[in-house]
Amino acid sequence: MSEKIEDSIVELLQNNKEEMFIAEIAKHLNLSSATVSKNLGILEAKGRVISRIRKPYKLYRAKGLLG
């Protein structure tokens, strides 16, 4: 199931083309922020997403998308 969530997050980020923060992703996918956060950490470790901090948020985008 976690792999399905990971794929859903990456697909959303690819389709959105803009950086998103955890709460936005959670809202779009109808998941808890904790679930999204956990899976984003996994995706970042796998190199599938990239993050940057823009206080007070940590923004995420799919790897390979320039923005």
C-alpha positions as CSV (number, residue, x, y, z in Angstrom):
1,M,0.0,0.0,0.0
2,S,2.8,2.4,0.8
3,E,4.2,2.0,-2.7
4,K,0.7,3.0,-4.1
5,I,0.7,6.1,-1.9
6,E,4.3,7.0,-3.1
7,D,3.2,6.7,-6.7
8,S,0.2,8.9,-6.1
9,I,2.3,11.6,-4.5
10,V,4.8,11.5,-7.3
11,E,2.0,11.6,-9.9
12,L,0.4,14.6,-8.2
13,L,3.7,16.5,-8.0
14,Q,4.4,15.8,-11.7
15,N,1.0,16.9,-12.8
16,N,1.0,20.0,-10.6
17,K,4.3,21.2,-12.0
18,E,4.7,23.5,-8.9
19,E,6.1,22.9,-5.5
20,M,3.6,21.8,-2.9
21,F,3.7,21.5,0.9
22,I,2.6,18.6,2.9
23,A,-0.9,19.9,3.8
24,E,-1.7,20.6,0.1
25,I,-0.6,17.1,-0.9
26,A,-2.6,15.5,1.9
27,K,-5.7,17.5,0.9
28,H,-5.5,16.5,-2.7
29,L,-5.0,12.8,-1.9
30,N,-7.3,12.7,1.0
31,L,-4.5,11.4,3.3
32,S,-3.3,12.5,6.7
33,S,-0.4,14.9,6.9
34,A,1.5,12.3,8.9
35,T,1.1,9.7,6.1
36,V,2.2,12.2,3.5
37,S,5.2,13.3,5.5
38,K,6.3,9.7,6.1
39,N,6.0,8.8,2.4
40,L,7.7,12.0,1.3
41,G,10.7,11.1,3.4
42,I,10.9,7.7,1.8
43,L,10.5,9.3,-1.7
44,E,13.2,11.8,-0.9
45,A,15.6,9.0,0.2
46,K,14.8,7.2,-3.1
47,G,15.6,10.3,-5.1
48,R,12.1,10.6,-6.5
49,V,11.3,14.0,-5.0
50,I,13.2,17.1,-4.0
51,S,12.5,19.5,-1.2
52,R,13.5,22.9,-0.2
53,I,12.6,25.0,2.8
54,R,10.7,28.2,2.4
55,K,9.8,29.1,6.0
56,P,7.6,28.1,7.5
57,Y,7.1,25.3,4.9
58,K,9.1,22.6,3.4
59,L,8.1,22.4,-0.3
60,Y,8.3,19.3,-2.5
61,R,8.5,18.7,-6.2
62,A,9.0,15.7,-8.4
63,K,12.7,15.2,-9.3
64,G,13.4,16.3,-12.8
65,L,10.9,19.2,-12.8
66,L,12.4,22.6,-12.9
67,G,10.6,25.4,-11.2
